[in-house]
Amino acid sequence: MPWKQVLAVLATLLAFWQSGNGFAQTEEGIVLQTPRGVRQPFLLIRVDSPKVAVILFTGGNGALNLDGTVIRSSTNNFLVRSRAAFARRGLMVAVIDAPSDNRKIGADFRISADHDSDIGAVVDRLRSIANVPVWLVGTSMGTFSAANEAIRLQDRIAGLALASPVTRSSKRWSVPGSYPDGVANLRLDEVTVPVLIAAHRDDKCRVTPPSKAKKLAAAFTASRNVAVKLFNGGDPQTSRSCGALSAHGYIGIEGKVVDAITDFILDNIDDRSKNR
């Protein structure tokens, strides 16, 4: 069989293997030119008849170092390694890479207007593909990005989910001193969309203490629905406490966390969010 036919057969088999609950998945790498003149790469997973689109923000330095559809960095991150699970639930998925002018992004960039410009372009592209609500999902340092965009993009966003949210800043970060409590110091009272906060009870990462999850939830005073979901169990950690392969990254219970986030998203699709 000619090699091109072999590749075509393999691609078909891969799409069938990736399908779940009737949703065929295809991955593609996309690079957008944003309004501020930089390139914003992201990995897109299309599904048949999506119900919702989710934008996933990895933690750490935010870099995937995408090469087409190949992820060269942050491969172990909870959201990155769980991206297909969201798609199997019928969600179109965009996994965000760092922009071309800032290949490693810290908290200062994640809360900036420049980041807003880049992610706004991604939202527009997703809405051009499927006219469905767009939700933001961030984990660890990615919760700065997700919360910032929920504040800045307002009515263009239908909901927000924060997993292992940062509620204590490190002295090593380049954020202003006015953010000692991390995400909690953002203008969360301006967020009106539904919000889910997820945390693992055994998360030992110093900047994401699960004990502060409920206090963080209380800061979303304008949201019409705020929920906190605390998780237990999983596999023994094989990374540092703030690393992806620990309770901080939901090692061994990824499916449960993805299902909880997805269930919350699907339960909070109403007439208002459908039009966002």
Number of C-alpha atoms within 10 A of each C-alpha: 5 6 8 9 10 11 11 11 12 12 13 12 12 14 16 14 11 16 20 16 9 13 21 20 24 18 17 13 17 17 17 17 15 17 12 10 12 17 17 22 25 27 26 22 22 23 22 15 14 18 19 24 28 29 24 26 28 29 28 19 18 24 22 24 18 19 11 14 14 14 17 11 15 20 16 15 23 26 27 21 13 16 22 21 19 20 29 18 22 26 29 30 28 27 20 23 26 24 25 14 11 12 14 16 21 20 23 14 17 24 22 15 13 16 20 21 19 22 22 19 16 23 21 13 13 22 16 10 11 16 16 23 25 29 27 26 26 24 29 29 27 30 31 28 32 28 26 24 25 26 20 19 16 16 16 19 24 29 29 28 29 28 29 30 30 27 26 18 20 15 9 6 11 12 18 10 11 9 16 15 18 22 26 23 14 17 15 21 13 16 26 22 23 22 28 20 23 23 29 26 17 19 22 16 18 14 19 25 20 25 15 16 26 17 12 19 19 15 18 21 14 15 18 11 15 20 15 17 16 17 19 12 13 16 12 11 17 12 14 13 17 20 19 25 20 24 30 29 27 29 21 16 16 17 14 13 21 19 14 15 22 21 12 18 24 14 9 17 17 11 8 12 20 14 14 17
